[in-house]
Amino acid sequence: MVVFLYMEATHSVLRITFADSETKTTIQKLKPNLSAGPDRLPPLLFEKLKYILARPLSSIFTQLLSVGCVPDDWTKAIIIPVHKKGIAQVLLTIDPYH
């Protein structure tokens, strides 16, 4: 059973910025014992170099989103949410055909 929720955009975003401190905090949340992703860089590398990488990564993300384009790989990503509890249980009880 699939439930589709539609939202209409009523406002546009003028500027998106990524602060170095937020990028650093996000890197700290990575689990260093996991294997490397599609970029073949292990999370441990980002953890060890977070103070060096935070500013360049923030600049790259800000620049990419300021011109309104992202790398093709970002648009082809398959994102699969993994629900542990809560809302997923509620969604399973909704019957869209009823």
C-alpha positions as CSV (number, residue, x, y, z in Angstrom):
1,M,0.0,0.0,0.0
2,V,1.4,3.4,-1.0
3,V,0.2,6.8,0.3
4,F,1.1,9.8,-1.8
5,L,1.1,13.2,-0.1
6,Y,1.1,16.3,-2.4
7,M,2.3,19.7,-1.3
8,E,2.0,22.9,-3.3
9,A,5.0,25.3,-3.2
10,T,3.8,28.7,-2.2
11,H,7.1,30.4,-1.4
12,S,10.4,30.4,-3.2
13,V,13.8,30.3,-1.6
14,L,16.0,33.2,-2.5
15,R,19.3,32.0,-1.1
16,I,20.6,28.9,0.6
17,T,23.8,29.0,2.6
18,F,25.7,26.3,4.4
19,A,27.6,27.4,7.5
20,D,31.0,25.9,8.2
21,S,29.9,25.0,11.8
22,E,26.8,23.2,10.5
23,T,28.8,21.2,8.0
24,K,31.3,20.3,10.8
25,T,28.4,19.2,13.0
26,T,26.9,17.1,10.2
27,I,30.3,15.4,9.6
28,Q,30.5,14.6,13.4
29,K,27.2,12.7,13.1
30,L,28.7,10.3,10.5
31,K,29.3,6.8,11.9
32,P,33.1,6.3,11.4
33,N,32.9,2.5,11.4
34,L,30.7,2.3,8.3
35,S,32.1,1.3,4.9
36,A,32.8,3.8,2.1
37,G,29.9,5.2,0.0
38,P,29.7,5.6,-3.8
39,D,32.5,8.1,-3.7
40,R,34.7,5.4,-2.1
41,L,35.7,7.7,0.8
42,P,35.1,6.2,4.2
43,P,33.3,8.3,6.8
44,L,36.4,8.0,9.1
45,L,38.3,10.1,6.6
46,F,35.7,12.9,6.9
47,E,35.7,12.6,10.7
48,K,39.5,13.0,10.8
49,L,39.6,15.9,8.4
50,K,36.4,17.7,9.4
51,Y,38.2,20.9,10.4
52,I,39.9,21.1,7.0
53,L,36.9,20.0,4.9
54,A,34.1,22.0,6.5
55,R,34.8,25.3,4.8
56,P,35.4,23.9,1.2
57,L,32.3,21.6,1.5
58,S,30.2,24.5,2.7
59,S,31.3,26.6,-0.2
60,I,30.7,23.9,-2.7
61,F,27.2,23.2,-1.5
62,T,26.3,26.9,-1.3
63,Q,27.7,27.6,-4.8
64,L,25.9,24.6,-6.4
65,L,22.5,25.6,-4.9
66,S,23.0,29.3,-5.7
67,V,23.2,28.6,-9.4
68,G,20.3,26.1,-9.2
69,C,22.1,23.0,-10.4
70,V,23.5,20.0,-8.8
71,P,25.6,17.1,-10.1
72,D,23.8,14.5,-12.2
73,D,24.6,11.8,-9.6
74,W,22.5,13.8,-7.0
75,T,19.5,13.8,-9.3
76,K,19.7,10.0,-9.9
77,A,20.0,9.0,-6.2
78,I,17.7,6.4,-4.9
79,I,16.6,7.4,-1.4
80,I,14.9,4.7,0.7
81,P,13.6,5.8,4.1
82,V,14.0,3.2,6.8
83,H,11.2,3.7,9.4
84,K,11.9,2.2,12.8
85,K,8.6,3.2,14.5
86,G,6.0,5.9,14.7
87,I,4.7,7.4,11.4
88,A,5.3,4.3,9.3
89,Q,2.9,2.3,11.5
90,V,0.3,5.0,11.0
91,L,0.8,5.1,7.2
92,L,0.3,1.3,7.0
93,T,-3.1,1.6,8.5
94,I,-4.3,4.2,5.9
95,D,-6.1,2.6,3.0
96,P,-5.9,4.9,-0.1
97,Y,-8.5,3.0,-1.9
98,H,-11.1,3.0,0.8
